[in-house]
Amino acid sequence: MSKALEGVRVLDLSHVQAGPTGTQLLAWMGADVIKVEMPGRGDITRGQLQDVKGADSLYFTMLNSNKRSITVNLKSPKGKAVIEALVERSDVVIENFGPGVLDRQGFTWERFQELNPRIIYASIKGFGPGPYQDCKAYENVAQCMGGAASTTGWEDGPPTVTGAQIGDSGTGVHTIAGILAALYQRERTGRGQRVEVAMTDAVLNLARVKMRDQQRLMSGPLTEYPNKEFGDAVPRAGNASGGGQPGAALRCAPGGPNDYVYVIIQPPSWEPLMKLCGREELITDPGYATPQARLPKIPECFSIIEQWTMTKTKFEVMDALNAVDVPCGPILSMKDIYEDKSLYERGFLVEVDHPTRGRYVQVGSPIKLSDSPVEVKRSPLLGEHTDEILDWLGYGTDEIEALHKEGAV
């Protein structure tokens, strides 16, 4: 069975997380992703957070499945010639270097267009045009400056970043949307184009409902929030969604750090919830019977429900609530998820063999295509495919040997 992106070649000049997240998705969809790395060192994440001595870290392996690796010295004239040959034969180039790094080495958008008018050149930067465009950004910087951190956490606590990598991985996914759109448009125009995504822009896009609430705040307090007082900016609201349906994380037995279940109170949910909690009298009580009556008492409502959830495990609560169509979800730890057999059965968690580190678990593709199934393969060793790719470019055996000796590859 053919792959959705079979025949698409991606020159991956990206590193760390934002770019590799996106190119891994492209590789899973069938693109030939050629990862370019520095000779001798490679992507810096190969050596970061190592848990197995002498082996690529999980940080690297989790972001670089299904790719080929070539080592090229971008500062060497002959190394640059290799890159230019690859650009000529590629459909997409993606990079997330600091502002101006590639330009200073002669790899500008204009140069890429000269080499290949059909090339799609995707750049990931920390910030868009403006006062911060020359500044570097990292995951948590993007979360802070994209509006997420100021709206996350508890009202009386500090701004908080989320464990989900919305700055890096979130930007990678946004970039792939742009690349796929550009590939589609190229079918009509025959021309490549530049795709640019800023990390802070991607974070703000993911936090757009908070921008919604910033504008609603101008008309008065946000009554769906549990906060008692409101200033001139959207507040932190703990685990409340801030949407139309109140929700909270409630304690469960036996009382461990992740023994919680998130419960949402929708209008039809109140009656079954009160029956489960043994508080049937509150179904018709005028002080609780309607959403409008409950709104000022939301903390009290959840306290009533929590008295019941504390008598059961989070999974028992989920079973009971789903049986009566009450939206809920247990707080799953990474250990819970790692040990969830159903995720392996459906191929979202995949055990992969690696020649130096042994077996490890890889998160699979969250995107499922019926005619383009994903086969998750291990990440490449540093420079594993260098000679293979050079041979494909037309370099002879002696030329390849000379490139190695000169440190060009």
PLY file of the C-alpha trace (Angstrom):
ply
format ascii 1.0
element vertex 409
property float x
property float y
property float z
element edge 408
property int vertex1
property int vertex2
end_header
0.00 0.00 0.00
1.41 3.38 -1.00
1.92 6.17 1.50
0.18 9.54 1.38
3.45 11.47 0.94
5.35 8.86 -1.05
7.70 10.63 -3.49
7.98 13.77 -1.35
11.54 14.45 -0.21
12.18 16.60 2.86
15.57 18.10 3.68
15.44 18.39 7.45
17.86 21.02 8.69
15.99 21.33 11.99
17.11 20.24 15.42
15.93 19.76 19.01
12.10 19.59 19.04
10.00 22.06 17.05
11.23 21.08 13.58
11.83 17.36 14.26
8.29 16.98 15.60
6.92 18.13 12.27
9.31 16.21 10.05
8.60 13.02 11.99
4.92 13.42 11.09
5.89 13.86 7.44
8.08 10.74 7.62
5.23 8.74 9.16
3.04 9.83 6.26
5.57 8.43 3.80
7.92 11.32 2.97
11.62 10.60 2.60
13.03 12.77 5.37
16.78 13.34 5.20
18.01 14.70 8.51
21.16 16.81 8.17
23.46 16.80 11.22
26.88 18.06 12.14
29.65 15.43 11.79
30.78 14.01 15.11
28.05 15.62 17.20
24.73 15.55 15.42
21.51 16.94 16.81
22.30 18.17 20.31
19.45 16.10 21.73
21.31 12.88 20.90
23.43 13.51 23.98
20.92 15.31 26.20
19.16 13.52 29.07
20.92 10.24 28.28
19.70 7.25 30.27
21.82 4.62 28.46
25.54 5.32 28.27
26.85 5.59 24.73
23.40 5.48 23.14
21.17 8.14 21.65
18.87 9.66 24.25
15.14 9.09 24.31
14.82 12.83 23.69
16.28 12.22 20.23
14.74 8.85 19.42
11.20 10.00 20.27
11.38 12.83 17.71
13.25 11.29 14.79
11.57 8.06 13.79
11.52 6.93 10.17
14.21 9.41 9.02
17.56 9.01 7.30
20.64 10.77 8.71
23.44 12.39 6.75
26.26 14.32 8.40
27.32 17.48 6.58
29.60 20.31 7.67
27.70 23.44 6.65
30.83 25.57 7.09
32.78 23.55 4.50
32.54 24.63 0.84
32.20 21.00 -0.24
29.67 20.43 2.51
27.65 23.36 1.25
27.79 21.85 -2.24
26.23 18.66 -0.84
23.41 20.70 0.70
22.81 22.52 -2.57
22.64 19.22 -4.43
20.09 17.99 -1.91
18.03 21.17 -2.24
17.90 20.67 -5.99
16.39 17.22 -5.49
14.08 17.98 -2.57
10.52 19.23 -2.27
10.75 20.75 1.18
13.47 22.31 3.33
12.73 22.93 6.99
14.92 24.70 9.55
14.64 26.16 13.04
18.04 27.79 13.50
18.37 31.08 15.32
17.48 34.24 13.37
19.88 34.81 10.44
22.05 31.72 11.00
21.39 30.10 7.62
21.35 33.44 5.82
24.88 34.17 7.02
26.02 30.87 5.54
24.58 31.76 2.16
21.46 29.62 2.45
18.85 32.30 1.92
15.33 31.88 0.61
16.45 33.53 -2.62
19.34 31.06 -3.00
17.05 28.11 -2.42
14.70 29.47 -5.09
17.60 29.74 -7.55
18.53 26.13 -6.90
14.97 24.84 -7.07
12.00 27.08 -7.95
9.64 24.35 -6.69
11.19 24.18 -3.23
9.05 24.85 -0.17
11.18 26.48 2.50
9.75 26.27 6.01
11.26 28.29 8.85
10.42 28.08 12.53
11.43 31.02 14.69
10.64 32.12 18.21
8.90 35.35 17.23
7.34 36.93 14.19
8.35 40.32 12.72
8.48 43.01 15.39
10.51 44.04 18.43
11.42 40.46 19.43
12.17 38.95 16.03
15.92 38.62 16.69
15.46 37.03 20.11
15.80 33.34 20.81
12.89 31.37 22.21
12.54 28.06 23.99
9.50 26.03 24.96
8.66 27.84 28.18
9.55 31.26 26.77
7.02 30.68 23.99
4.37 29.58 26.49
4.98 32.68 28.59
4.98 35.15 25.71
2.18 33.45 23.80
-0.29 34.01 26.64
-0.58 30.45 27.94
1.32 30.76 31.22
-0.54 33.85 32.44
-3.84 31.98 32.15
-2.64 28.66 33.61
-2.45 27.77 37.29
-4.29 28.90 40.40
-5.56 32.38 41.15
-3.29 32.78 44.16
-0.28 31.10 42.55
2.34 32.05 39.96
1.93 31.83 36.19
2.41 28.18 35.20
3.60 26.43 32.05
1.95 23.24 30.89
3.70 19.89 30.57
2.36 19.59 27.03
4.97 20.98 24.65
2.70 23.50 22.99
5.62 25.81 22.19
7.89 23.32 20.42
5.73 20.40 19.32
2.70 22.64 18.86
4.68 24.83 16.49
5.94 21.77 14.61
2.37 20.66 13.92
1.38 24.16 12.77
4.38 24.14 10.42
3.35 20.87 8.85
-0.10 22.32 8.12
1.64 25.11 6.22
3.94 22.73 4.36
1.09 20.47 3.26
-0.90 23.50 2.08
2.12 24.73 0.09
2.61 21.29 -1.48
-1.04 21.26 -2.50
-0.86 24.76 -3.98
2.29 23.81 -5.89
0.25 21.22 -7.77
-1.66 24.12 -9.33
1.05 26.78 -9.66
4.23 24.74 -10.10
5.96 27.13 -7.69
7.34 26.65 -4.24
6.88 29.18 -1.47
8.11 30.13 1.97
6.34 28.92 5.10
7.06 30.80 8.33
5.74 29.95 11.79
6.63 31.69 15.04
6.48 29.71 18.28
4.71 32.48 20.19
2.12 32.76 17.40
1.43 29.03 17.55
1.00 29.18 21.34
-1.42 32.10 21.08
-3.39 30.22 18.44
-3.72 27.32 20.89
-4.76 29.78 23.61
-7.29 31.58 21.43
-10.20 30.93 23.81
-8.37 33.06 26.38
-8.21 35.88 23.82
-11.94 35.37 23.47
-12.31 35.80 27.22
-10.08 38.88 27.28
-12.62 40.59 25.05
-15.59 39.24 27.01
-14.02 40.62 30.18
-14.48 44.12 28.82
-18.23 43.62 29.25
-18.02 42.44 32.85
-16.91 39.51 35.06
-16.55 36.07 33.51
-19.30 34.29 35.41
-18.24 30.84 34.17
-14.93 31.25 36.01
-14.76 30.32 39.71
-12.83 33.51 40.53
-14.42 35.95 42.94
-12.61 39.04 41.69
-11.57 40.12 38.20
-8.96 42.62 37.10
-8.32 43.85 33.59
-6.78 40.59 32.28
-8.01 37.01 32.00
-7.20 35.35 35.33
-5.81 31.96 36.19
-8.74 29.69 37.01
-7.24 26.43 38.25
-8.88 23.45 36.59
-12.01 25.31 35.54
-12.45 25.27 31.78
-13.75 28.82 31.56
-16.31 27.54 29.08
-20.04 27.06 29.42
-19.82 23.75 31.31
-18.31 23.79 34.82
-15.59 21.21 35.44
-13.20 20.26 38.24
-10.63 17.62 39.18
-11.96 15.73 42.17
-10.08 13.50 44.60
-10.47 9.73 44.45
-9.35 6.71 46.48
-6.75 5.79 47.58
-5.58 9.41 47.61
-2.34 9.34 45.60
-0.94 12.35 43.72
-2.83 11.43 40.53
-5.91 9.86 42.10
-8.27 12.43 40.64
-11.03 12.43 38.08
-12.14 15.42 36.04
-15.92 15.79 36.14
-18.07 18.12 34.04
-21.52 19.23 35.16
-23.82 19.62 32.16
-27.53 20.43 32.69
-28.64 16.81 31.99
-25.87 15.51 34.29
-27.13 16.97 37.55
-29.85 14.37 38.19
-27.70 11.25 37.61
-24.84 12.80 39.57
-27.04 13.48 42.59
-28.49 9.97 42.44
-24.97 8.50 42.49
-24.00 10.79 45.36
-27.10 9.90 47.38
-28.34 13.50 47.31
-31.59 13.06 45.38
-33.18 15.96 47.26
-30.93 18.39 45.36
-32.43 17.33 42.02
-35.56 19.38 42.65
-34.25 21.80 45.27
-34.80 25.32 43.81
-31.32 26.28 45.03
-29.71 23.60 42.82
-32.22 22.46 40.22
-31.12 24.77 37.38
-27.73 25.78 35.94
-28.46 29.39 36.87
-29.14 28.42 40.48
-26.01 26.28 40.68
-23.63 28.80 39.13
-22.94 30.77 42.35
-22.52 27.45 44.19
-20.19 25.65 41.79
-17.46 24.95 44.42
-20.12 23.58 46.77
-21.57 21.40 43.99
-18.21 19.85 43.29
-17.59 19.36 46.99
-20.78 17.29 47.17
-19.67 15.16 44.23
-16.15 14.80 45.66
-17.51 13.24 48.84
-18.67 10.39 46.60
-15.62 10.19 44.31
-13.33 9.87 47.34
-14.93 6.52 48.09
-13.94 5.05 44.71
-10.90 4.77 42.46
-10.69 7.09 39.47
-11.44 4.20 37.12
-14.48 3.13 39.15
-15.72 6.71 38.99
-15.21 6.78 35.24
-17.15 3.53 34.78
-20.03 4.78 36.94
-20.25 8.19 35.31
-19.98 6.93 31.75
-22.82 4.52 32.46
-25.09 7.54 33.01
-23.55 9.76 30.28
-21.73 12.16 32.59
-18.57 13.55 30.91
-15.47 12.74 32.92
-11.87 11.61 32.67
-9.45 10.17 35.20
-6.16 12.00 35.63
-3.76 9.57 33.95
-0.14 9.66 34.99
2.57 8.90 32.47
2.94 5.54 34.25
-0.77 4.84 33.73
-0.41 5.63 30.04
2.86 3.71 29.62
1.19 0.60 31.05
-2.08 0.93 29.09
-2.21 -2.22 26.92
-4.95 -0.79 24.71
-2.58 1.91 23.44
-0.14 -0.77 22.26
-2.94 -2.81 20.69
-4.01 0.11 18.53
-0.46 1.11 17.68
-0.30 4.46 19.44
2.43 3.23 21.75
4.98 1.15 19.86
7.93 -0.87 21.10
10.92 -0.23 18.83
14.26 -2.03 18.62
17.36 0.16 18.56
20.88 -1.14 17.84
22.62 0.69 20.70
19.99 1.40 23.34
17.81 -1.71 22.96
14.02 -1.59 23.05
12.15 1.58 23.88
8.59 2.79 23.64
7.75 5.33 20.95
4.60 7.42 20.78
3.05 6.64 17.40
1.27 8.86 14.93
-1.83 10.60 16.29
-3.03 10.99 12.69
-4.61 7.89 11.16
-5.09 7.59 7.39
-7.05 4.58 6.15
-5.03 4.23 2.93
-1.66 5.19 4.39
-0.97 3.17 7.54
2.04 4.21 9.62
4.86 1.80 10.30
6.92 3.30 13.12
10.63 2.69 12.61
13.57 3.55 14.85
15.48 6.80 14.66
18.70 6.76 12.59
22.18 6.52 14.03
24.32 9.60 13.49
25.29 9.73 9.80
23.92 6.24 9.22
22.84 7.01 5.65
25.57 9.47 4.64
27.29 7.29 2.06
23.98 5.96 0.75
22.68 9.48 0.12
25.94 10.72 -1.39
25.94 7.76 -3.76
22.37 8.61 -4.78
23.51 12.22 -5.44
26.08 10.87 -7.89
29.26 11.03 -5.82
31.74 8.28 -6.62
33.45 6.06 -4.05
36.69 8.05 -4.15
34.81 11.35 -3.88
32.88 10.12 -0.85
36.09 8.99 0.83
37.66 12.39 0.14
34.66 14.22 1.61
35.05 12.21 4.81
38.78 12.89 5.02
38.25 16.63 4.51
35.59 16.76 7.21
32.95 17.95 4.73
30.66 15.10 5.75
0 1
1 2
2 3
3 4
4 5
5 6
6 7
7 8
8 9
9 10
10 11
11 12
12 13
13 14
14 15
15 16
16 17
17 18
18 19
19 20
20 21
21 22
22 23
23 24
24 25
25 26
26 27
27 28
28 29
29 30
30 31
31 32
32 33
33 34
34 35
35 36
36 37
37 38
38 39
39 40
40 41
41 42
42 43
43 44
44 45
45 46
46 47
47 48
48 49
49 50
50 51
51 52
52 53
53 54
54 55
55 56
56 57
57 58
58 59
59 60
60 61
61 62
62 63
63 64
64 65
65 66
66 67
67 68
68 69
69 70
70 71
71 72
72 73
73 74
74 75
75 76
76 77
77 78
78 79
79 80
80 81
81 82
82 83
83 84
84 85
85 86
86 87
87 88
88 89
89 90
90 91
91 92
92 93
93 94
94 95
95 96
96 97
97 98
98 99
99 100
100 101
101 102
102 103
103 104
104 105
105 106
106 107
107 108
108 109
109 110
110 111
111 112
112 113
113 114
114 115
115 116
116 117
117 118
118 119
119 120
120 121
121 122
122 123
123 124
124 125
125 126
126 127
127 128
128 129
129 130
130 131
131 132
132 133
133 134
134 135
135 136
136 137
137 138
138 139
139 140
140 141
141 142
142 143
143 144
144 145
145 146
146 147
147 148
148 149
149 150
150 151
151 152
152 153
153 154
154 155
155 156
156 157
157 158
158 159
159 160
160 161
161 162
162 163
163 164
164 165
165 166
166 167
167 168
168 169
169 170
170 171
171 172
172 173
173 174
174 175
175 176
176 177
177 178
178 179
179 180
180 181
181 182
182 183
183 184
184 185
185 186
186 187
187 188
188 189
189 190
190 191
191 192
192 193
193 194
194 195
195 196
196 197
197 198
198 199
199 200
200 201
201 202
202 203
203 204
204 205
205 206
206 207
207 208
208 209
209 210
210 211
211 212
212 213
213 214
214 215
215 216
216 217
217 218
218 219
219 220
220 221
221 222
222 223
223 224
224 225
225 226
226 227
227 228
228 229
229 230
230 231
231 232
232 233
233 234
234 235
235 236
236 237
237 238
238 239
239 240
240 241
241 242
242 243
243 244
244 245
245 246
246 247
247 248
248 249
249 250
250 251
251 252
252 253
253 254
254 255
255 256
256 257
257 258
258 259
259 260
260 261
261 262
262 263
263 264
264 265
265 266
266 267
267 268
268 269
269 270
270 271
271 272
272 273
273 274
274 275
275 276
276 277
277 278
278 279
279 280
280 281
281 282
282 283
283 284
284 285
285 286
286 287
287 288
288 289
289 290
290 291
291 292
292 293
293 294
294 295
295 296
296 297
297 298
298 299
299 300
300 301
301 302
302 303
303 304
304 305
305 306
306 307
307 308
308 309
309 310
310 311
311 312
312 313
313 314
314 315
315 316
316 317
317 318
318 319
319 320
320 321
321 322
322 323
323 324
324 325
325 326
326 327
327 328
328 329
329 330
330 331
331 332
332 333
333 334
334 335
335 336
336 337
337 338
338 339
339 340
340 341
341 342
342 343
343 344
344 345
345 346
346 347
347 348
348 349
349 350
350 351
351 352
352 353
353 354
354 355
355 356
356 357
357 358
358 359
359 360
360 361
361 362
362 363
363 364
364 365
365 366
366 367
367 368
368 369
369 370
370 371
371 372
372 373
373 374
374 375
375 376
376 377
377 378
378 379
379 380
380 381
381 382
382 383
383 384
384 385
385 386
386 387
387 388
388 389
389 390
390 391
391 392
392 393
393 394
394 395
395 396
396 397
397 398
398 399
399 400
400 401
401 402
402 403
403 404
404 405
405 406
406 407
407 408
